[in-house]
Amino acid sequence: TCNYTLGTGEVARLELFNMLGQSIAVLADEFQSAGLHQLNYNVAGLAEGMYYLRLSTRSGTVSTVVNIAH
């Protein structure tokens, strides 16, 4: 589960990358309203380890490291 907040309504792209910088999945790429958002993604098919989650909007980009463990 991923929670994030948008300050304004705009197109938001949420993407998961492996540690080599390769895109694993685009979790969202659409217009979203301002406010709190929650996204569920099934990681069962991914290897355990560290990944980057990147949220990109017209206003900017933010990234965080996530640890996937089964």
mmJSON file of the N, C-alpha and C atoms, coordinates in Angstrom:
{"data_MODEL":{"atom_site":{
"group_PDB":["ATOM","ATOM","ATOM","ATOM","ATOM","ATOM","ATOM","ATOM","ATOM","ATOM","ATOM","ATOM","ATOM","ATOM","ATOM","ATOM","ATOM","ATOM","ATOM","ATOM","ATOM","ATOM","ATOM","ATOM","ATOM","ATOM","ATOM","ATOM","ATOM","ATOM","ATOM","ATOM","ATOM","ATOM","ATOM","ATOM","ATOM","ATOM","ATOM","ATOM","ATOM","ATOM","ATOM","ATOM","ATOM","ATOM","ATOM","ATOM","ATOM","ATOM","ATOM","ATOM","ATOM","ATOM","ATOM","ATOM","ATOM","ATOM","ATOM","ATOM","ATOM","ATOM","ATOM","ATOM","ATOM","ATOM","ATOM","ATOM","ATOM","ATOM","ATOM","ATOM","ATOM","ATOM","ATOM","ATOM","ATOM","ATOM","ATOM","ATOM","ATOM","ATOM","ATOM","ATOM","ATOM","ATOM","ATOM","ATOM","ATOM","ATOM","ATOM","ATOM","ATOM","ATOM","ATOM","ATOM","ATOM","ATOM","ATOM","ATOM","ATOM","ATOM","ATOM","ATOM","ATOM","ATOM","ATOM","ATOM","ATOM","ATOM","ATOM","ATOM","ATOM","ATOM","ATOM","ATOM","ATOM","ATOM","ATOM","ATOM","ATOM","ATOM","ATOM","ATOM","ATOM","ATOM","ATOM","ATOM","ATOM","ATOM","ATOM","ATOM","ATOM","ATOM","ATOM","ATOM","ATOM","ATOM","ATOM","ATOM","ATOM","ATOM","ATOM","ATOM","ATOM","ATOM","ATOM","ATOM","ATOM","ATOM","ATOM","ATOM","ATOM","ATOM","ATOM","ATOM","ATOM","ATOM","ATOM","ATOM","ATOM","ATOM","ATOM","ATOM","ATOM","ATOM","ATOM","ATOM","ATOM","ATOM","ATOM","ATOM","ATOM","ATOM","ATOM","ATOM","ATOM","ATOM","ATOM","ATOM","ATOM","ATOM","ATOM","ATOM","ATOM","ATOM","ATOM","ATOM","ATOM","ATOM","ATOM","ATOM","ATOM","ATOM","ATOM","ATOM","ATOM","ATOM","ATOM","ATOM","ATOM","ATOM","ATOM","ATOM","ATOM","ATOM","ATOM","ATOM","ATOM","ATOM"],
"id":[1,2,3,4,5,6,7,8,9,10,11,12,13,14,15,16,17,18,19,20,21,22,23,24,25,26,27,28,29,30,31,32,33,34,35,36,37,38,39,40,41,42,43,44,45,46,47,48,49,50,51,52,53,54,55,56,57,58,59,60,61,62,63,64,65,66,67,68,69,70,71,72,73,74,75,76,77,78,79,80,81,82,83,84,85,86,87,88,89,90,91,92,93,94,95,96,97,98,99,100,101,102,103,104,105,106,107,108,109,110,111,112,113,114,115,116,117,118,119,120,121,122,123,124,125,126,127,128,129,130,131,132,133,134,135,136,137,138,139,140,141,142,143,144,145,146,147,148,149,150,151,152,153,154,155,156,157,158,159,160,161,162,163,164,165,166,167,168,169,170,171,172,173,174,175,176,177,178,179,180,181,182,183,184,185,186,187,188,189,190,191,192,193,194,195,196,197,198,199,200,201,202,203,204,205,206,207,208,209,210],
"type_symbol":["N","C","C","N","C","C","N","C","C","N","C","C","N","C","C","N","C","C","N","C","C","N","C","C","N","C","C","N","C","C","N","C","C","N","C","C","N","C","C","N","C","C","N","C","C","N","C","C","N","C","C","N","C","C","N","C","C","N","C","C","N","C","C","N","C","C","N","C","C","N","C","C","N","C","C","N","C","C","N","C","C","N","C","C","N","C","C","N","C","C","N","C","C","N","C","C","N","C","C","N","C","C","N","C","C","N","C","C","N","C","C","N","C","C","N","C","C","N","C","C","N","C","C","N","C","C","N","C","C","N","C","C","N","C","C","N","C","C","N","C","C","N","C","C","N","C","C","N","C","C","N","C","C","N","C","C","N","C","C","N","C","C","N","C","C","N","C","C","N","C","C","N","C","C","N","C","C","N","C","C","N","C","C","N","C","C","N","C","C","N","C","C","N","C","C","N","C","C","N","C","C","N","C","C","N","C","C","N","C","C"],
"label_atom_id":["N","CA","C","N","CA","C","N","CA","C","N","CA","C","N","CA","C","N","CA","C","N","CA","C","N","CA","C","N","CA","C","N","CA","C","N","CA","C","N","CA","C","N","CA","C","N","CA","C","N","CA","C","N","CA","C","N","CA","C","N","CA","C","N","CA","C","N","CA","C","N","CA","C","N","CA","C","N","CA","C","N","CA","C","N","CA","C","N","CA","C","N","CA","C","N","CA","C","N","CA","C","N","CA","C","N","CA","C","N","CA","C","N","CA","C","N","CA","C","N","CA","C","N","CA","C","N","CA","C","N","CA","C","N","CA","C","N","CA","C","N","CA","C","N","CA","C","N","CA","C","N","CA","C","N","CA","C","N","CA","C","N","CA","C","N","CA","C","N","CA","C","N","CA","C","N","CA","C","N","CA","C","N","CA","C","N","CA","C","N","CA","C","N","CA","C","N","CA","C","N","CA","C","N","CA","C","N","CA","C","N","CA","C","N","CA","C","N","CA","C","N","CA","C","N","CA","C","N","CA","C","N","CA","C","N","CA","C","N","CA","C","N","CA","C"],
"label_alt_id":[null,null,null,null,null,null,null,null,null,null,null,null,null,null,null,null,null,null,null,null,null,null,null,null,null,null,null,null,null,null,null,null,null,null,null,null,null,null,null,null,null,null,null,null,null,null,null,null,null,null,null,null,null,null,null,null,null,null,null,null,null,null,null,null,null,null,null,null,null,null,null,null,null,null,null,null,null,null,null,null,null,null,null,null,null,null,null,null,null,null,null,null,null,null,null,null,null,null,null,null,null,null,null,null,null,null,null,null,null,null,null,null,null,null,null,null,null,null,null,null,null,null,null,null,null,null,null,null,null,null,null,null,null,null,null,null,null,null,null,null,null,null,null,null,null,null,null,null,null,null,null,null,null,null,null,null,null,null,null,null,null,null,null,null,null,null,null,null,null,null,null,null,null,null,null,null,null,null,null,null,null,null,null,null,null,null,null,null,null,null,null,null,null,null,null,null,null,null,null,null,null,null,null,null,null,null,null,null,null,null],
"label_comp_id":["THR","THR","THR","CYS","CYS","CYS","ASN","ASN","ASN","TYR","TYR","TYR","THR","THR","THR","LEU","LEU","LEU","GLY","GLY","GLY","THR","THR","THR","GLY","GLY","GLY","GLU","GLU","GLU","VAL","VAL","VAL","ALA","ALA","ALA","ARG","ARG","ARG","LEU","LEU","LEU","GLU","GLU","GLU","LEU","LEU","LEU","PHE","PHE","PHE","ASN","ASN","ASN","MET","MET","MET","LEU","LEU","LEU","GLY","GLY","GLY","GLN","GLN","GLN","SER","SER","SER","ILE","ILE","ILE","ALA","ALA","ALA","VAL","VAL","VAL","LEU","LEU","LEU","ALA","ALA","ALA","ASP","ASP","ASP","GLU","GLU","GLU","PHE","PHE","PHE","GLN","GLN","GLN","SER","SER","SER","ALA","ALA","ALA","GLY","GLY","GLY","LEU","LEU","LEU","HIS","HIS","HIS","GLN","GLN","GLN","LEU","LEU","LEU","ASN","ASN","ASN","TYR","TYR","TYR","ASN","ASN","ASN","VAL","VAL","VAL","ALA","ALA","ALA","GLY","GLY","GLY","LEU","LEU","LEU","ALA","ALA","ALA","GLU","GLU","GLU","GLY","GLY","GLY","MET","MET","MET","TYR","TYR","TYR","TYR","TYR","TYR","LEU","LEU","LEU","ARG","ARG","ARG","LEU","LEU","LEU","SER","SER","SER","THR","THR","THR","ARG","ARG","ARG","SER","SER","SER","GLY","GLY","GLY","THR","THR","THR","VAL","VAL","VAL","SER","SER","SER","THR","THR","THR","VAL","VAL","VAL","VAL","VAL","VAL","ASN","ASN","ASN","ILE","ILE","ILE","ALA","ALA","ALA","HIS","HIS","HIS"],
"label_asym_id":["A","A","A","A","A","A","A","A","A","A","A","A","A","A","A","A","A","A","A","A","A","A","A","A","A","A","A","A","A","A","A","A","A","A","A","A","A","A","A","A","A","A","A","A","A","A","A","A","A","A","A","A","A","A","A","A","A","A","A","A","A","A","A","A","A","A","A","A","A","A","A","A","A","A","A","A","A","A","A","A","A","A","A","A","A","A","A","A","A","A","A","A","A","A","A","A","A","A","A","A","A","A","A","A","A","A","A","A","A","A","A","A","A","A","A","A","A","A","A","A","A","A","A","A","A","A","A","A","A","A","A","A","A","A","A","A","A","A","A","A","A","A","A","A","A","A","A","A","A","A","A","A","A","A","A","A","A","A","A","A","A","A","A","A","A","A","A","A","A","A","A","A","A","A","A","A","A","A","A","A","A","A","A","A","A","A","A","A","A","A","A","A","A","A","A","A","A","A","A","A","A","A","A","A","A","A","A","A","A","A"],
"label_entity_id":["1","1","1","1","1","1","1","1","1","1","1","1","1","1","1","1","1","1","1","1","1","1","1","1","1","1","1","1","1","1","1","1","1","1","1","1","1","1","1","1","1","1","1","1","1","1","1","1","1","1","1","1","1","1","1","1","1","1","1","1","1","1","1","1","1","1","1","1","1","1","1","1","1","1","1","1","1","1","1","1","1","1","1","1","1","1","1","1","1","1","1","1","1","1","1","1","1","1","1","1","1","1","1","1","1","1","1","1","1","1","1","1","1","1","1","1","1","1","1","1","1","1","1","1","1","1","1","1","1","1","1","1","1","1","1","1","1","1","1","1","1","1","1","1","1","1","1","1","1","1","1","1","1","1","1","1","1","1","1","1","1","1","1","1","1","1","1","1","1","1","1","1","1","1","1","1","1","1","1","1","1","1","1","1","1","1","1","1","1","1","1","1","1","1","1","1","1","1","1","1","1","1","1","1","1","1","1","1","1","1"],
"label_seq_id":[1,1,1,2,2,2,3,3,3,4,4,4,5,5,5,6,6,6,7,7,7,8,8,8,9,9,9,10,10,10,11,11,11,12,12,12,13,13,13,14,14,14,15,15,15,16,16,16,17,17,17,18,18,18,19,19,19,20,20,20,21,21,21,22,22,22,23,23,23,24,24,24,25,25,25,26,26,26,27,27,27,28,28,28,29,29,29,30,30,30,31,31,31,32,32,32,33,33,33,34,34,34,35,35,35,36,36,36,37,37,37,38,38,38,39,39,39,40,40,40,41,41,41,42,42,42,43,43,43,44,44,44,45,45,45,46,46,46,47,47,47,48,48,48,49,49,49,50,50,50,51,51,51,52,52,52,53,53,53,54,54,54,55,55,55,56,56,56,57,57,57,58,58,58,59,59,59,60,60,60,61,61,61,62,62,62,63,63,63,64,64,64,65,65,65,66,66,66,67,67,67,68,68,68,69,69,69,70,70,70],
"pdbx_PDB_ins_code":[null,null,null,null,null,null,null,null,null,null,null,null,null,null,null,null,null,null,null,null,null,null,null,null,null,null,null,null,null,null,null,null,null,null,null,null,null,null,null,null,null,null,null,null,null,null,null,null,null,null,null,null,null,null,null,null,null,null,null,null,null,null,null,null,null,null,null,null,null,null,null,null,null,null,null,null,null,null,null,null,null,null,null,null,null,null,null,null,null,null,null,null,null,null,null,null,null,null,null,null,null,null,null,null,null,null,null,null,null,null,null,null,null,null,null,null,null,null,null,null,null,null,null,null,null,null,null,null,null,null,null,null,null,null,null,null,null,null,null,null,null,null,null,null,null,null,null,null,null,null,null,null,null,null,null,null,null,null,null,null,null,null,null,null,null,null,null,null,null,null,null,null,null,null,null,null,null,null,null,null,null,null,null,null,null,null,null,null,null,null,null,null,null,null,null,null,null,null,null,null,null,null,null,null,null,null,null,null,null,null],
"Cartn_x":[0.843,0.0,0.885,0.544,1.291,0.329,0.667,-0.14,0.637,-0.046,0.58,-0.487,-0.037,-0.947,-0.536,-1.522,-1.294,-1.875,-1.118,-1.582,-2.596,-2.519,-3.46,-3.864,-4.979,-5.387,-4.502,-3.875,-2.988,-2.677,-2.022,-1.599,-0.463,-0.602,0.42,0.841,2.145,2.704,3.467,3.086,3.742,4.387,5.713,6.457,7.427,7.572,8.464,9.687,10.888,12.152,12.965,13.768,14.703,15.953,16.886,18.084,19.017,18.785,19.569,18.953,17.816,17.143,16.192,15.927,15.008,13.576,12.689,11.282,10.682,10.053,9.417,7.924,7.293,5.847,5.444,4.455,3.803,2.519,2.44,1.312,0.151,0.457,-0.58,0.012,-0.81,-0.41,-1.683,-2.277,-3.579,-3.842,-4.853,-5.254,-5.81,-5.362,-5.847,-6.188,-7.214,-7.65,-6.686,-6.764,-5.964,-6.415,-5.478,-5.815,-5.048,-5.478,-4.832,-5.248,-4.265,-4.511,-3.869,-4.494,-3.958,-3.998,-2.874,-2.76,-2.26,-2.912,-2.483,-1.836,-0.699,0.014,0.493,0.22,0.609,2.073,2.921,4.359,4.771,3.819,4.124,5.072,5.03,5.878,7.264,7.549,8.847,9.782,11.064,12.064,12.153,12.482,12.699,13.875,13.829,14.94,14.481,15.41,15.171,14.731,13.783,13.259,13.073,12.965,12.644,11.214,10.496,9.152,9.226,8.823,8.927,7.552,7.209,5.972,6.34,5.823,6.124,4.841,4.875,3.769,4.374,3.515,3.968,4.683,4.287,4.856,6.234,6.6,7.901,7.905,9.027,9.231,9.766,9.27,9.739,9.967,11.05,11.379,11.622,11.358,11.647,12.084,12.864,13.301,12.297,11.894,10.989,11.667,11.418,11.948,10.809,10.952,9.929,10.399,9.588,9.888,8.609,8.775,7.612,7.463],
"Cartn_y":[-1.179,0.0,1.238,2.178,3.426,4.581,5.47,6.654,7.888,8.823,10.089,11.164,12.418,13.554,14.498,14.944,15.949,17.275,18.344,19.664,20.264,19.87,20.35,19.184,19.324,18.31,18.393,17.299,17.268,15.819,15.661,14.331,13.875,12.684,12.116,10.762,10.555,9.27,8.668,7.473,6.739,5.516,5.411,4.365,3.677,2.374,1.553,1.171,1.365,1.047,0.092,-0.762,-1.593,-0.763,-1.325,-0.59,-0.26,-0.873,-0.563,0.588,1.095,2.197,1.762,0.47,-0.044,0.038,0.536,0.638,-0.759,-1.031,-2.325,-2.247,-1.141,-0.999,0.468,0.852,2.149,1.874,2.396,2.115,3.069,4.265,5.252,6.244,6.713,7.752,8.394,9.253,9.827,11.081,11.837,12.999,12.527,13.171,12.848,14.15,14.107,15.288,15.589,16.811,17.191,16.374,16.086,15.366,14.074,13.279,12.011,10.912,10.13,8.998,7.746,6.608,5.328,4.372,3.693,2.773,1.435,0.363,-0.988,-1.637,-2.29,-2.962,-4.318,-5.368,-6.723,-6.949,-7.132,-7.311,-8.782,-9.686,-11.119,-11.581,-10.977,-11.399,-10.768,-9.919,-9.243,-9.933,-9.88,-10.42,-9.51,-10.087,-9.287,-8.356,-7.2,-6.27,-4.832,-3.954,-2.523,-2.076,-1.157,-0.57,0.931,1.67,3.091,3.295,4.134,4.532,6.023,6.409,7.808,8.356,9.496,10.208,11.459,11.571,12.718,13.45,14.769,15.637,16.855,17.698,18.932,19.804,19.669,20.465,19.984,18.749,18.226,16.715,16.209,14.761,14.461,13.368,12.915,11.413,10.949,9.521,9.038,7.761,7.141,5.701,5.185,3.796,2.948,1.828,0.901,-0.46,-1.165,-2.506,-3.494,-4.419,-5.434,-6.737,-7.259,-8.524,-9.378,-10.654,-11.563,-12.344],
"Cartn_z":[0.0,0.0,0.0,-0.834,-0.943,-0.71,0.207,0.488,0.068,-0.583,-0.959,-1.059,-0.954,-0.989,-2.102,-2.868,-3.901,-3.439,-3.617,-3.208,-4.158,-5.433,-6.444,-7.327,-8.01,-8.968,-10.199,-10.57,-11.734,-12.116,-13.257,-13.69,-12.786,-12.245,-11.358,-11.903,-11.955,-12.405,-11.235,-10.854,-9.776,-10.408,-10.266,-10.964,-10.009,-10.185,-9.367,-10.193,-9.599,-10.262,-9.412,-10.074,-9.328,-9.022,-8.311,-7.893,-9.059,-10.216,-11.411,-12.196,-11.725,-12.402,-13.502,-13.594,-14.61,-14.097,-14.946,-14.57,-14.456,-13.315,-13.071,-13.366,-12.98,-13.167,-13.06,-13.86,-13.715,-12.941,-11.731,-10.846,-11.091,-11.555,-11.867,-12.859,-13.772,-14.726,-15.248,-14.428,-14.755,-13.94,-14.327,-13.552,-12.213,-11.147,-9.807,-9.091,-8.297,-7.556,-6.415,-5.908,-4.751,-3.548,-2.642,-1.423,-1.281,-0.314,0.025,-0.947,-1.368,-2.274,-1.686,-1.944,-1.489,-2.671,-2.907,-4.023,-3.496,-3.898,-3.525,-4.739,-4.526,-5.605,-5.091,-5.849,-5.469,-5.847,-4.86,-5.084,-5.083,-5.113,-5.017,-6.118,-7.29,-8.403,-8.401,-7.428,-7.369,-6.377,-6.674,-5.755,-4.529,-3.4,-2.196,-2.421,-1.795,-1.91,-1.911,-2.265,-2.267,-3.656,-3.681,-4.905,-4.683,-5.773,-5.71,-6.175,-5.478,-5.861,-6.171,-7.392,-7.809,-8.183,-7.602,-7.902,-8.674,-9.907,-10.757,-11.099,-10.941,-11.338,-12.029,-12.559,-13.176,-12.137,-10.896,-9.802,-9.36,-9.677,-9.262,-9.148,-8.679,-8.545,-7.158,-6.586,-5.277,-5.359,-4.745,-4.757,-3.337,-3.141,-1.848,-2.098,-1.19,-1.264,-0.483,-1.069,-0.384,-0.322,0.765,0.949,0.776,-0.143,-0.373,0.246,1.159,1.823,1.797,1.557,1.482,2.767],
"occupancy":[1.0,1.0,1.0,1.0,1.0,1.0,1.0,1.0,1.0,1.0,1.0,1.0,1.0,1.0,1.0,1.0,1.0,1.0,1.0,1.0,1.0,1.0,1.0,1.0,1.0,1.0,1.0,1.0,1.0,1.0,1.0,1.0,1.0,1.0,1.0,1.0,1.0,1.0,1.0,1.0,1.0,1.0,1.0,1.0,1.0,1.0,1.0,1.0,1.0,1.0,1.0,1.0,1.0,1.0,1.0,1.0,1.0,1.0,1.0,1.0,1.0,1.0,1.0,1.0,1.0,1.0,1.0,1.0,1.0,1.0,1.0,1.0,1.0,1.0,1.0,1.0,1.0,1.0,1.0,1.0,1.0,1.0,1.0,1.0,1.0,1.0,1.0,1.0,1.0,1.0,1.0,1.0,1.0,1.0,1.0,1.0,1.0,1.0,1.0,1.0,1.0,1.0,1.0,1.0,1.0,1.0,1.0,1.0,1.0,1.0,1.0,1.0,1.0,1.0,1.0,1.0,1.0,1.0,1.0,1.0,1.0,1.0,1.0,1.0,1.0,1.0,1.0,1.0,1.0,1.0,1.0,1.0,1.0,1.0,1.0,1.0,1.0,1.0,1.0,1.0,1.0,1.0,1.0,1.0,1.0,1.0,1.0,1.0,1.0,1.0,1.0,1.0,1.0,1.0,1.0,1.0,1.0,1.0,1.0,1.0,1.0,1.0,1.0,1.0,1.0,1.0,1.0,1.0,1.0,1.0,1.0,1.0,1.0,1.0,1.0,1.0,1.0,1.0,1.0,1.0,1.0,1.0,1.0,1.0,1.0,1.0,1.0,1.0,1.0,1.0,1.0,1.0,1.0,1.0,1.0,1.0,1.0,1.0,1.0,1.0,1.0,1.0,1.0,1.0,1.0,1.0,1.0,1.0,1.0,1.0],
"B_iso_or_equiv":[0.0,0.0,0.0,0.0,0.0,0.0,0.0,0.0,0.0,0.0,0.0,0.0,0.0,0.0,0.0,0.0,0.0,0.0,0.0,0.0,0.0,0.0,0.0,0.0,0.0,0.0,0.0,0.0,0.0,0.0,0.0,0.0,0.0,0.0,0.0,0.0,0.0,0.0,0.0,0.0,0.0,0.0,0.0,0.0,0.0,0.0,0.0,0.0,0.0,0.0,0.0,0.0,0.0,0.0,0.0,0.0,0.0,0.0,0.0,0.0,0.0,0.0,0.0,0.0,0.0,0.0,0.0,0.0,0.0,0.0,0.0,0.0,0.0,0.0,0.0,0.0,0.0,0.0,0.0,0.0,0.0,0.0,0.0,0.0,0.0,0.0,0.0,0.0,0.0,0.0,0.0,0.0,0.0,0.0,0.0,0.0,0.0,0.0,0.0,0.0,0.0,0.0,0.0,0.0,0.0,0.0,0.0,0.0,0.0,0.0,0.0,0.0,0.0,0.0,0.0,0.0,0.0,0.0,0.0,0.0,0.0,0.0,0.0,0.0,0.0,0.0,0.0,0.0,0.0,0.0,0.0,0.0,0.0,0.0,0.0,0.0,0.0,0.0,0.0,0.0,0.0,0.0,0.0,0.0,0.0,0.0,0.0,0.0,0.0,0.0,0.0,0.0,0.0,0.0,0.0,0.0,0.0,0.0,0.0,0.0,0.0,0.0,0.0,0.0,0.0,0.0,0.0,0.0,0.0,0.0,0.0,0.0,0.0,0.0,0.0,0.0,0.0,0.0,0.0,0.0,0.0,0.0,0.0,0.0,0.0,0.0,0.0,0.0,0.0,0.0,0.0,0.0,0.0,0.0,0.0,0.0,0.0,0.0,0.0,0.0,0.0,0.0,0.0,0.0,0.0,0.0,0.0,0.0,0.0,0.0],
"pdbx_formal_charge":[null,null,null,null,null,null,null,null,null,null,null,null,null,null,null,null,null,null,null,null,null,null,null,null,null,null,null,null,null,null,null,null,null,null,null,null,null,null,null,null,null,null,null,null,null,null,null,null,null,null,null,null,null,null,null,null,null,null,null,null,null,null,null,null,null,null,null,null,null,null,null,null,null,null,null,null,null,null,null,null,null,null,null,null,null,null,null,null,null,null,null,null,null,null,null,null,null,null,null,null,null,null,null,null,null,null,null,null,null,null,null,null,null,null,null,null,null,null,null,null,null,null,null,null,null,null,null,null,null,null,null,null,null,null,null,null,null,null,null,null,null,null,null,null,null,null,null,null,null,null,null,null,null,null,null,null,null,null,null,null,null,null,null,null,null,null,null,null,null,null,null,null,null,null,null,null,null,null,null,null,null,null,null,null,null,null,null,null,null,null,null,null,null,null,null,null,null,null,null,null,null,null,null,null,null,null,null,null,null,null],
"auth_seq_id":[1,1,1,2,2,2,3,3,3,4,4,4,5,5,5,6,6,6,7,7,7,8,8,8,9,9,9,10,10,10,11,11,11,12,12,12,13,13,13,14,14,14,15,15,15,16,16,16,17,17,17,18,18,18,19,19,19,20,20,20,21,21,21,22,22,22,23,23,23,24,24,24,25,25,25,26,26,26,27,27,27,28,28,28,29,29,29,30,30,30,31,31,31,32,32,32,33,33,33,34,34,34,35,35,35,36,36,36,37,37,37,38,38,38,39,39,39,40,40,40,41,41,41,42,42,42,43,43,43,44,44,44,45,45,45,46,46,46,47,47,47,48,48,48,49,49,49,50,50,50,51,51,51,52,52,52,53,53,53,54,54,54,55,55,55,56,56,56,57,57,57,58,58,58,59,59,59,60,60,60,61,61,61,62,62,62,63,63,63,64,64,64,65,65,65,66,66,66,67,67,67,68,68,68,69,69,69,70,70,70],
"auth_comp_id":["THR","THR","THR","CYS","CYS","CYS","ASN","ASN","ASN","TYR","TYR","TYR","THR","THR","THR","LEU","LEU","LEU","GLY","GLY","GLY","THR","THR","THR","GLY","GLY","GLY","GLU","GLU","GLU","VAL","VAL","VAL","ALA","ALA","ALA","ARG","ARG","ARG","LEU","LEU","LEU","GLU","GLU","GLU","LEU","LEU","LEU","PHE","PHE","PHE","ASN","ASN","ASN","MET","MET","MET","LEU","LEU","LEU","GLY","GLY","GLY","GLN","GLN","GLN","SER","SER","SER","ILE","ILE","ILE","ALA","ALA","ALA","VAL","VAL","VAL","LEU","LEU","LEU","ALA","ALA","ALA","ASP","ASP","ASP","GLU","GLU","GLU","PHE","PHE","PHE","GLN","GLN","GLN","SER","SER","SER","ALA","ALA","ALA","GLY","GLY","GLY","LEU","LEU","LEU","HIS","HIS","HIS","GLN","GLN","GLN","LEU","LEU","LEU","ASN","ASN","ASN","TYR","TYR","TYR","ASN","ASN","ASN","VAL","VAL","VAL","ALA","ALA","ALA","GLY","GLY","GLY","LEU","LEU","LEU","ALA","ALA","ALA","GLU","GLU","GLU","GLY","GLY","GLY","MET","MET","MET","TYR","TYR","TYR","TYR","TYR","TYR","LEU","LEU","LEU","ARG","ARG","ARG","LEU","LEU","LEU","SER","SER","SER","THR","THR","THR","ARG","ARG","ARG","SER","SER","SER","GLY","GLY","GLY","THR","THR","THR","VAL","VAL","VAL","SER","SER","SER","THR","THR","THR","VAL","VAL","VAL","VAL","VAL","VAL","ASN","ASN","ASN","ILE","ILE","ILE","ALA","ALA","ALA","HIS","HIS","HIS"],
"auth_asym_id":["A","A","A","A","A","A","A","A","A","A","A","A","A","A","A","A","A","A","A","A","A","A","A","A","A","A","A","A","A","A","A","A","A","A","A","A","A","A","A","A","A","A","A","A","A","A","A","A","A","A","A","A","A","A","A","A","A","A","A","A","A","A","A","A","A","A","A","A","A","A","A","A","A","A","A","A","A","A","A","A","A","A","A","A","A","A","A","A","A","A","A","A","A","A","A","A","A","A","A","A","A","A","A","A","A","A","A","A","A","A","A","A","A","A","A","A","A","A","A","A","A","A","A","A","A","A","A","A","A","A","A","A","A","A","A","A","A","A","A","A","A","A","A","A","A","A","A","A","A","A","A","A","A","A","A","A","A","A","A","A","A","A","A","A","A","A","A","A","A","A","A","A","A","A","A","A","A","A","A","A","A","A","A","A","A","A","A","A","A","A","A","A","A","A","A","A","A","A","A","A","A","A","A","A","A","A","A","A","A","A"],
"auth_atom_id":["N","CA","C","N","CA","C","N","CA","C","N","CA","C","N","CA","C","N","CA","C","N","CA","C","N","CA","C","N","CA","C","N","CA","C","N","CA","C","N","CA","C","N","CA","C","N","CA","C","N","CA","C","N","CA","C","N","CA","C","N","CA","C","N","CA","C","N","CA","C","N","CA","C","N","CA","C","N","CA","C","N","CA","C","N","CA","C","N","CA","C","N","CA","C","N","CA","C","N","CA","C","N","CA","C","N","CA","C","N","CA","C","N","CA","C","N","CA","C","N","CA","C","N","CA","C","N","CA","C","N","CA","C","N","CA","C","N","CA","C","N","CA","C","N","CA","C","N","CA","C","N","CA","C","N","CA","C","N","CA","C","N","CA","C","N","CA","C","N","CA","C","N","CA","C","N","CA","C","N","CA","C","N","CA","C","N","CA","C","N","CA","C","N","CA","C","N","CA","C","N","CA","C","N","CA","C","N","CA","C","N","CA","C","N","CA","C","N","CA","C","N","CA","C","N","CA","C","N","CA","C","N","CA","C","N","CA","C","N","CA","C","N","CA","C"],
"pdbx_PDB_model_num":[1,1,1,1,1,1,1,1,1,1,1,1,1,1,1,1,1,1,1,1,1,1,1,1,1,1,1,1,1,1,1,1,1,1,1,1,1,1,1,1,1,1,1,1,1,1,1,1,1,1,1,1,1,1,1,1,1,1,1,1,1,1,1,1,1,1,1,1,1,1,1,1,1,1,1,1,1,1,1,1,1,1,1,1,1,1,1,1,1,1,1,1,1,1,1,1,1,1,1,1,1,1,1,1,1,1,1,1,1,1,1,1,1,1,1,1,1,1,1,1,1,1,1,1,1,1,1,1,1,1,1,1,1,1,1,1,1,1,1,1,1,1,1,1,1,1,1,1,1,1,1,1,1,1,1,1,1,1,1,1,1,1,1,1,1,1,1,1,1,1,1,1,1,1,1,1,1,1,1,1,1,1,1,1,1,1,1,1,1,1,1,1,1,1,1,1,1,1,1,1,1,1,1,1,1,1,1,1,1,1]
}}}
